[in-house]
Amino acid sequence: MTFQKKIRNKFQITRGRARQKLGRATGNRRMQAEGLADRIGGNVKQAGQQVKDAGRDLRRGVKR
């Protein structure tokens, strides 16, 4: 995973966490749900990149 993608995914997770907390504090259920969606989306992207990296590392190991 490139450094930029790691940062982008972490930012999305952090932004989602902040929106979720703000929504909870103000009683805005929509903002809270959007924050949760952002957080989950960032985690899914991060996990996908890790699987992709593991597959690439595995292919490199088999070729040698």
VENDAZI-V261137 format. One record per residue. N is the residue number from 1. RES is the residue in one letter. SS is DSSP state (a for helix, b for strand, c for the rest). PSI is psi in whole degrees, -180 to 180 (999 if undefined). NEAR is the number of other C-alpha atoms within 12 Angstrom. Layout:
n=N res=RES ss=SS psi=PSI near=NEAR
n=N res=RES ss=SS psi=PSI near=NEAR
This chain:
n=1 res=M ss=c psi=134 near=21
n=2 res=T ss=c psi=157 near=13
n=3 res=F ss=a psi=-39 near=11
n=4 res=Q ss=a psi=-42 near=12
n=5 res=K ss=a psi=-37 near=19
n=6 res=K ss=a psi=-47 near=20
n=7 res=I ss=a psi=-44 near=17
n=8 res=R ss=a psi=-43 near=22
n=9 res=N ss=a psi=-42 near=28
n=10 res=K ss=a psi=-39 near=24
n=11 res=F ss=a psi=-42 near=21
n=12 res=Q ss=a psi=-41 near=27
n=13 res=I ss=a psi=-46 near=27
n=14 res=T ss=a psi=-43 near=23
n=15 res=R ss=a psi=-41 near=26
n=16 res=G ss=a psi=-41 near=27
n=17 res=R ss=a psi=-42 near=27
n=18 res=A ss=a psi=-44 near=23
n=19 res=R ss=a psi=-38 near=27
n=20 res=Q ss=a psi=-44 near=27
n=21 res=K ss=a psi=-40 near=23
n=22 res=L ss=a psi=-42 near=21
n=23 res=G ss=a psi=-39 near=20
n=24 res=R ss=a psi=-41 near=19
n=25 res=A ss=a psi=-36 near=13
n=26 res=T ss=a psi=-8 near=13
n=27 res=G ss=c psi=15 near=14
n=28 res=N ss=c psi=100 near=16
n=29 res=R ss=a psi=-32 near=17
n=30 res=R ss=a psi=-46 near=17
n=31 res=M ss=a psi=-38 near=23
n=32 res=Q ss=a psi=-44 near=24
n=33 res=A ss=a psi=-40 near=22
n=34 res=E ss=a psi=-38 near=25
n=35 res=G ss=a psi=-42 near=27
n=36 res=L ss=a psi=-42 near=27
n=37 res=A ss=a psi=-42 near=23
n=38 res=D ss=a psi=-45 near=27
n=39 res=R ss=a psi=-46 near=28
n=40 res=I ss=a psi=-41 near=23
n=41 res=G ss=a psi=-43 near=24
n=42 res=G ss=a psi=-41 near=27
n=43 res=N ss=a psi=-40 near=25
n=44 res=V ss=a psi=-43 near=18
n=45 res=K ss=a psi=-42 near=24
n=46 res=Q ss=a psi=-43 near=27
n=47 res=A ss=a psi=-40 near=19
n=48 res=G ss=a psi=-42 near=18
n=49 res=Q ss=a psi=-37 near=22
n=50 res=Q ss=a psi=-39 near=19
n=51 res=V ss=a psi=-43 near=15
n=52 res=K ss=a psi=-44 near=16
n=53 res=D ss=a psi=-41 near=16
n=54 res=A ss=a psi=-40 near=15
n=55 res=G ss=a psi=-41 near=15
n=56 res=R ss=a psi=-42 near=15
n=57 res=D ss=a psi=-38 near=15
n=58 res=L ss=a psi=-44 near=13
n=59 res=R ss=a psi=-41 near=12
n=60 res=R ss=a psi=-38 near=11
n=61 res=G ss=a psi=-35 near=10
n=62 res=V ss=a psi=-36 near=9
n=63 res=K ss=a psi=-26 near=8
n=64 res=R ss=c psi=999 near=7
